[in-house]
Amino acid sequence: MLQTDQLLAPHTTIQLGGPARHFAACRTLEEVRYALRWATAQKLPVQVLGGGSNVLFDDEGFAGLVLKVELFGLRFAEQEGAVLVAAAAGQSWDGLVAECVRRGLTGIECLAGIPGLVGATPIQNVGAYGQEVKDTIAAVHGLDRGTLEPVVWTNAQCGFAYRQSRFKGVDKDRYLITEVCYRLEPEGVPKIRYPELRRHLGEGAELGQGQAALAAVREAVLQLRRGKSMVYNPQDPDARSVGSFFLNPLLGEGELVAFRDRLGGLQPPLFPAPEGTKVPAAWLVEQSGFPKGFRRGGAGISGKHTLALVNCGGTTRQLLELAEEIRAGVRARFGITLELEPVVVPWFPTS
Ligand SMILES: Cc1cc2nc3c(=O)[nH]c(=O)nc-3n(C[C@H](O)[C@H](O)[C@H](O)COP(=O)(O)OP(=O)(O)OC[C@H]3O[C@@H](n4cnc5c(N)ncnc54)[C@H](O)[C@@H]3O)c2cc1C
């Protein structure tokens, strides 16, 4: 189970990162506990890894243990008119969406095509096309990495917000998620909230309900995502990314006033959200002089999606330098500091 000097780049969608000094792919809870205990005894830091689609490893690699979660298992149970889906952390997320759509279960169909594994979905409250996992998560099961004791959180205890949760915030790197339980609606009607998706499906089109309707929504989402290289495909250079590199900033009232003062006639799309006003990071990046297809050495911006920084045969350092250049450009033009979405390991000071 324990290996040494495993190159991390092939374990990531962006294909970057030097070797992990130690690497353990764990298929059972016993293996997970063994690996964590071993790392504690060796006084080594541990980095948990899922599908590697939201993580950026250093060119030097990781001087500790990378623990890859390969826990498998899927259970479906009816409860009070809903269906509870308990998925082990190592299950493919896109595979789970496909299976739930096949069974006619509503709630995650718009999240088709997002790479990675089930266990990472609560970490940043994965979302796309008008759905977020926080809307369907009933419970998250995990292990305390220190005590190795099992822990269960209800949805309300997870601290979900836009691309955020306690697991990415106050409890970062404290727990390993072992299973996520989603509450889905049987034979439900797909909920189309996202204007682009509604247009793609045909404005006013009658989808009906049940398996066929959900399958149509899933296929539409996949088509939209393929058009932006937002479905992982190793043959597509624009998909050698971690998805969106920057979060959409949420501005409070004062920040919004300051932002408007800098617009000089420009009219950005603004979206009211519970936490503030959301400004599309893609708009900010483009208006600051970084168009799609922009290249800087071995790093660049996808030709199809302004927020996806892509590895053009370069290094993590080059990618992070490009990210810093973009952040500085946006800060200078609009006074807004963009936050990174992916997890950078080890932590890279970005401001
Ligand atoms: C082409 C592309 C498109 C994308 N589109 C979207 C999108 O539309 N919406 C969206 O939200 N994201 C998107 N992403 C980002 C990414 O796919 C998601 O964040 C995904 O949930 C990451 O899963 P992963 O298994 O690959 O996690 P990893 O990248 O392996 O890990 C990410 C973080 O989660 C932690 N982690 C992973 N598994 C566990 C576990 N079991 N227990 C504890 N911690 C864990 C890791 O330590 C790390 O900190 C996209 C990425 C790509 C490459």
Ligand as a Chemical Component Dictionary entry (heavy atoms), coordinates in Angstrom:
data_LIG
# 
_chem_comp.id                   LIG 
_chem_comp.type                 NON-POLYMER 
_chem_comp.pdbx_formal_charge   0 
_chem_comp.three_letter_code    LIG 
# 
loop_
_chem_comp_atom.comp_id 
_chem_comp_atom.atom_id 
_chem_comp_atom.alt_atom_id 
_chem_comp_atom.type_symbol 
_chem_comp_atom.charge 
_chem_comp_atom.model_Cartn_x 
_chem_comp_atom.model_Cartn_y 
_chem_comp_atom.model_Cartn_z 
_chem_comp_atom.pdbx_ordinal 
LIG C1  C1  C 0 -12.280 20.601 -16.127 1  
LIG C2  C2  C 0 -12.724 20.912 -14.703 2  
LIG C3  C3  C 0 -13.985 21.427 -14.460 3  
LIG C4  C4  C 0 -14.424 21.699 -13.159 4  
LIG N1  N1  N 0 -15.663 22.219 -12.960 5  
LIG C5  C5  C 0 -16.106 22.482 -11.708 6  
LIG C6  C6  C 0 -17.432 23.011 -11.484 7  
LIG O1  O1  O 0 -18.205 23.210 -12.412 8  
LIG N2  N2  N 0 -17.803 23.280 -10.213 9  
LIG C7  C7  C 0 -16.988 23.035 -9.140  10 
LIG O2  O2  O 0 -17.410 23.288 -8.005  11 
LIG N3  N3  N 0 -15.737 22.536 -9.314  12 
LIG C8  C8  C 0 -15.280 22.250 -10.569 13 
LIG N4  N4  N 0 -14.005 21.761 -10.761 14 
LIG C9  C9  C 0 -13.128 21.568 -9.605  15 
LIG C10 C10 C 0 -13.120 20.115 -9.048  16 
LIG O3  O3  O 0 -13.507 19.189 -10.028 17 
LIG C11 C11 C 0 -14.012 19.937 -7.836  18 
LIG O4  O4  O 0 -13.642 20.836 -6.820  19 
LIG C12 C12 C 0 -13.955 18.513 -7.288  20 
LIG O5  O5  O 0 -14.913 18.337 -6.266  21 
LIG C13 C13 C 0 -12.588 18.124 -6.742  22 
LIG O6  O6  O 0 -12.619 16.727 -6.503  23 
LIG P1  P1  P 0 -11.317 15.864 -6.399  24 
LIG O7  O7  O 0 -11.731 14.507 -5.939  25 
LIG O8  O8  O 0 -10.577 15.901 -7.686  26 
LIG O9  O9  O 0 -10.515 16.605 -5.252  27 
LIG P2  P2  P 0 -8.941  16.860 -5.132  28 
LIG O10 O10 O 0 -8.535  17.826 -6.187  29 
LIG O11 O11 O 0 -8.212  15.579 -5.087  30 
LIG O12 O12 O 0 -8.866  17.561 -3.714  31 
LIG C14 C14 C 0 -9.373  18.868 -3.528  32 
LIG C15 C15 C 0 -9.337  19.197 -2.027  33 
LIG O13 O13 O 0 -10.241 18.340 -1.336  34 
LIG C16 C16 C 0 -9.554  17.575 -0.357  35 
LIG N5  N5  N 0 -10.156 16.232 -0.356  36 
LIG C17 C17 C 0 -10.417 15.462 -1.446  37 
LIG N6  N6  N 0 -11.008 14.316 -1.045  38 
LIG C18 C18 C 0 -11.108 14.379 0.306   39 
LIG C19 C19 C 0 -11.631 13.501 1.310   40 
LIG N7  N7  N 0 -12.176 12.325 1.009   41 
LIG N8  N8  N 0 -11.562 13.896 2.611   42 
LIG C20 C20 C 0 -11.019 15.074 2.941   43 
LIG N9  N9  N 0 -10.512 15.951 2.041   44 
LIG C21 C21 C 0 -10.564 15.601 0.739   45 
LIG C22 C22 C 0 -8.093  17.549 -0.767  46 
LIG O14 O14 O 0 -7.247  17.378 0.345   47 
LIG C23 C23 C 0 -7.964  18.938 -1.371  48 
LIG O15 O15 O 0 -7.784  19.869 -0.353  49 
LIG C24 C24 C 0 -13.549 21.459 -12.066 50 
LIG C25 C25 C 0 -12.270 20.938 -12.302 51 
LIG C26 C26 C 0 -11.859 20.663 -13.605 52 
LIG C27 C27 C 0 -10.492 20.087 -13.852 53 
# 
loop_
_chem_comp_bond.comp_id 
_chem_comp_bond.atom_id_1 
_chem_comp_bond.atom_id_2 
_chem_comp_bond.value_order 
_chem_comp_bond.pdbx_ordinal 
LIG C1  C2  SING 1  
LIG C2  C3  SING 2  
LIG C2  C26 DOUB 3  
LIG C3  C4  DOUB 4  
LIG C4  N1  SING 5  
LIG C4  C24 SING 6  
LIG N1  C5  DOUB 7  
LIG C5  C6  SING 8  
LIG C5  C8  SING 9  
LIG C6  O1  DOUB 10 
LIG C6  N2  SING 11 
LIG N2  C7  SING 12 
LIG C7  O2  DOUB 13 
LIG C7  N3  SING 14 
LIG N3  C8  DOUB 15 
LIG C8  N4  SING 16 
LIG N4  C9  SING 17 
LIG N4  C24 SING 18 
LIG C9  C10 SING 19 
LIG C10 O3  SING 20 
LIG C10 C11 SING 21 
LIG C11 O4  SING 22 
LIG C11 C12 SING 23 
LIG C12 O5  SING 24 
LIG C12 C13 SING 25 
LIG C13 O6  SING 26 
LIG O6  P1  SING 27 
LIG P1  O7  DOUB 28 
LIG P1  O8  SING 29 
LIG P1  O9  SING 30 
LIG O9  P2  SING 31 
LIG P2  O10 DOUB 32 
LIG P2  O11 SING 33 
LIG P2  O12 SING 34 
LIG O12 C14 SING 35 
LIG C14 C15 SING 36 
LIG C15 O13 SING 37 
LIG C15 C23 SING 38 
LIG O13 C16 SING 39 
LIG C16 N5  SING 40 
LIG C16 C22 SING 41 
LIG N5  C17 SING 42 
LIG N5  C21 SING 43 
LIG C17 N6  DOUB 44 
LIG N6  C18 SING 45 
LIG C18 C19 SING 46 
LIG C18 C21 DOUB 47 
LIG C19 N7  SING 48 
LIG C19 N8  DOUB 49 
LIG N8  C20 SING 50 
LIG C20 N9  DOUB 51 
LIG N9  C21 SING 52 
LIG C22 O14 SING 53 
LIG C22 C23 SING 54 
LIG C23 O15 SING 55 
LIG C24 C25 DOUB 56 
LIG C25 C26 SING 57 
LIG C26 C27 SING 58 
# 
